[in-house]
Amino acid sequence: NVVTSIMDYLPSSLASSGSITAQDRASINEAILKLEALNPTEDPVYSPLINGVWTLRYAGGYSEPKIPSPTRDLALFLYTGGYSPGLFALGLAQKLPSQLVEVGDLTISISRGQPRIEAKVDVTLLGGSEESVVVTARLEEDSGLRFTETYESASVLGQTVDIPEALQYSRDLYVSYVDEDILVVRDSSGVPEILVRN
């Protein structure tokens, strides 16, 4: 079963995906290609299966270069698919001082009403109080296979900032597979993300 095999390859959480070997990444990519060929959902963008609460378990990313470049992340952000709101929220949470906060899992809620996407990372502060980092985004249907995703706001530890329209980042998202359990999307450069329904 292709679905079972892809679940076996996925890291237990996005936080542990940094330990994925090149061989594991290749196996995940092969499994994604097999899974996409079996997509049971016609015009997945319009499917109600898209809606729900998902955990981002794998973000394909880019292989690490042999020589690190200080401008590489900026170039990837500007000239490729960039970052998803979920990875942006996780990045914001991970920038909080590790001695003061414990970063939880990333969940992505997709609803029928705008903003359709809420990417949320729960954080536990020193002393036990719970807060969160939340990024919201609009999701516009462009075709049966493609959405446009546009950031609207970010909230860090209760402080919300609406992103001015001129600075709102947007990206194309292609839904290549969706069923009751798994959602696979690709950005415009083809980099996959795998979400598992909660």
N, C-alpha and C positions, 0 to 999 in steps of 0.2 A: 504494500500500500504506500503510495507516494506521500500522502499526508503524514502518515506515521513516520516515514523515514526522514522527512524534513524536520519534524518535531524532535527526533533523536539528535539531529545535528545542532539545533539551536542552543545557544547558551541559556542558562537558567534565568538570567536577567541581562538587560542591556549593559549594566555596570561590569559584568564579567566578560563582555564581548571583546575586551582588550586582550584577553588571553587566547583568542582564536588563532590557530596556526594557519599558515598559507594553505595547507592541505585541507583543513576544515572549511576554510572559506571557499575553496574550489568545490568541495563536496556540497556545500550549501548552495552555491550558484548552479551546479548541475541539477540539484533537487528542485530549485526554483523553476528552472527551464522546463523540467518534466511536469511540474505542478501547473504552470501556466498553460501548457498544451492541453490540460484536462479541465480548464475553467468551465464550470457547469452553468455560469450565470451570463446570459446574453445581456449586452448593454449594462455592465455592472454599475456604472455611475448612477443609473436611475433605480437601482435595486434597493429595496428597504434593508437588505442585508448589510449595507454600508453602515447604517446607524447602529449605535451601541457603544459599549465601553470596551476599549482594546488596550492591551499592554504591548508596547513596542519592544520586541524581543531581538530584532536584528536590523542593523542599518549597514548596508553594504560598504559604504565609505570608499575610500581609495587606498590602494596599496601604498605602503610607506616608501618614500624615495630612498635611494642609497645615501644621498647627501642631503641633510635637512636644509630647507630654505625658509628664511624668516618670512618671506612674502607668500609662501605656498598656500596657507589657509585663506588669505585674502583673495588670491587669484582664483582658488576653487569656489569661493563664495560668489565672486563677481561674474565669473565666466562659465559656471556650470550650474547645476540645479540648486546649489546652495544648501541651506540647512532647513530641516522641517521645523515647525513650531515646537514639536516634541523635543527635538535635539537642542533647540534654542533654550527651552525651559530647563532641560537637564543641565545644559552648559551654565545657565545662570545659577542654578542650585549648587553646582559643583564649584563655583567661584566663591561661595560663602566659606568662611574659615572652617576647615575640617575639625579643628579643636573645639569649635563652638556648635557645630551642627552635624547631624547624621542624615545623609540623603537617602530617601526611600526610592521606590520604583516609580517609573514614568507610566502614567495612564493617559490615554487619549480618548475623549468622549466625542462622538460624532452624533449630532442631533439633526432634526428636520429643520429647525429654525436657525436663522443667522444670529450671531456667528456660530456656524455649525461645529467648529472644532474648539475644544478646550483641552489643551495639553497641560497636565498637572503633575508636579513632583512634590510629594510630601516630605517635609524636613522636620526633624526633631531637634529642638534647641537644647543647649546645655541647661539642665534644670528640668527637662522633661516636657516643656510646652511644645505643642505641635503647631506648625505653620505650613505654608505651601508656596510654591512658585508656580504661577499659572500664566500661560500664553494663550490668547484666543485668536482665531483666524476665521475669516469668511471662506466658504467653499462654494464656488460657482460652477454649475454644470455647463460644460462647453460642448460635449458630445457624449455618446454612449460609453466612451472609454476615457475621457479626459475632463479633469477638474482644473480650475485655477484656484489656488490657495493663497490668501492674502492676510498677512498679520494685521491685527487691529489693536491689541493691547497686551501689556505685560504687567503682572502683579508679583512683587517680591516681598514676602513677609508682610502682607497686608497693604503695601503701598502700590496703588495701581497707576500706571501711566498709559494714557491713550497715545498711540503712535500717530503722529501727524500724517495726513494722507500723502504728502510728498515724500515721506520717508518709509512708507509701508512697503515691505518686501513682499513680492509675490512670486510664485513658481507654478509651472504646469505639473500636474500629477496624472499619471496614467495608471488606471486600475487594471492590473493584469490577471488578478485572481481574487474571487471572494466566494466564501461559502459560510456555513454556520459557525465555523471555528477559526478560519484563517483569512487574512486580508493581505494581499501583496500589491504594493504600489511601486512605481518607478518614477523618478524625476526625469526632466527633459534630457539629461545626459545618460539615462538608462540605469542609474544606480538604484538597486532595490531596497525596500524596507519591508519587513515582515511583522505584522501585528497579529496577536492571538487574542481572541475574544475572552473577556473576563467571565 
